[in-house]
Amino acid sequence: MNIGQKILFELKKEISELEYERYIKKLVYHTKQSRSNIVYFSAPNMIIAKWVKTKYTEKIAHLFELENEIKPHIEITVGAQKSQNNLPVIKNVHEKNSSKSTYLNPSLTFESFIVGDSNQFAYTTAKSVAEKPGKQYNPLFIYGGVGLGKTHLLQAIGNYHINLGKTVIYTTLEQFMNSFTSHLRSQTMDRFRDKFRECDLLLIDDIQFLSRKEQTQEEFFHTFNELYNTNKQIVITADRAPNKIAGLVDRLKSRFEWGLMADIQPPGLETKIAIIQKKCELDGIELTSEIIHFIATHMGDNIREIEGTIIKLNALSNMLNQEITLDFAQNAIKDQLKEKRDNITIDDIVKIVSHELNVKPSDIKSKKRTKIVVDARRTAIYLARNLTPNSMPQIALYFGMKDHTAISHAMKKINEIINNDENFKVLLEELSNKIHSDKQNT
């Protein structure tokens, strides 16, 4: 039994028999192509490949880490094309210099990145760095919340240079630390330094995890200086700006600010819709505009989570042989929506509604009957009913109303407005989007 088979056998103990038989059992581990930092499996078709990628890759990577002390990237290919020995043909995007280049996802390019107001600056600067590395913006420091596209831009820069035959090192900070610790233990630091200091581009993901790692910070400081002094491009991502990373030594913070810092904000509704449409186009998935709007409005701002939701819907549709309708989509992701609903409070909603509609929060909760206050109150009630787990009596109590019948009347009235006013419908979607964004970033 090879290590891949052993890992899948361990996974079998943690999942249902049905899931194992339907998905995991059909994976084939490829010993020759796999390395300590990247592992290749193939699946018999795209549906199983996507399903495994969405649901199991993190767990599989963890099991490999328990076995080898190194957490690899898990790549699931589709075994449609066969080589002479009946194994799937797996293209290595680093064939030109495989000993000094690390794994990049070839689908993460500038062409596949959806640009909107929230990420325009980061996209433009990343593209500029790709075209003129080591010149104007060195280092480039991209920061923002989880799942907003930082890794996509980081790897887009890498893929641009891989295609030019350059030596690119892409690594997460966790992988950098694991490699550092391993080489330090085995007294092979020369090999470690050769790897990270003799590249054309160094791309580091999630640098915030360098916090309070004093020995690793010291090594990274010297690696940074070596690359910078030889005009080699450094690109770094984090979930916050350098001065917000606690436990980071001042000299590293200073160097991270030498070049250019570009932040990525949560995407607006239009950008999320465009991202979903692009994902559907690339994967050949058909979703109606109504379903796309539903996902964009209710699934928050994490683009990876949104893409995973689309893959899940498509996989379920194929397995159950059912068309993806709005009811189908709502039922398929109801657990995810419930989790998001549980995290949102009526206070969160009133805060956003009062700010966007220019009405005091106290007025919304008062008994004032001016049109602007009534409209804001109805809007808040509608969103509270749809975005929180609160019952109508609980919402009535919050707004100081007599009982749940007042909430029912408000819901009926606002549904009438929605049916007759497309602009108001769009406003509700925008407010819902802002509420999710605000909650995710607090």
Secondary structure, DSSP 8 states (H G I E B T S, - for coil): --HHHHHHHHHHTTS-HHHHHHTGGG-EE-TTT--SSEEEEEESSHHHHHHHHHHTHHHHHHHHHHHHS---EEEEEETTSB-TTS-B----TTGGGTTT-----TT--STT----TTTHHHHHHHHHHHHSTTTSSSSEEEEESTTSSHHHHHHHHHHHHHTTT--EEEEEHHHHHHHHHHHHHTT-HHHHHHHHHS-SEEEEE-GGGGTT-HHHHHHHHHHHHHHHHTT-EEEEEESS-GGG-TT--HHHHHHHTSSEEEEE----HHHHHHHHHHHHHHHT----HHHHHHHHHHS-S-HHHHHHHHHHHHHHHHHHT----HHHHHHHTHHHHHHHHHH--HHHHHHHHHHHHT--HHHHTS----HHHHHHHHHHHHHHHHHS---HHHHHHHTT-SSHHHHHHHHHHHHHHHHH-HHHHHHHHHHHHHHHHHHHT-
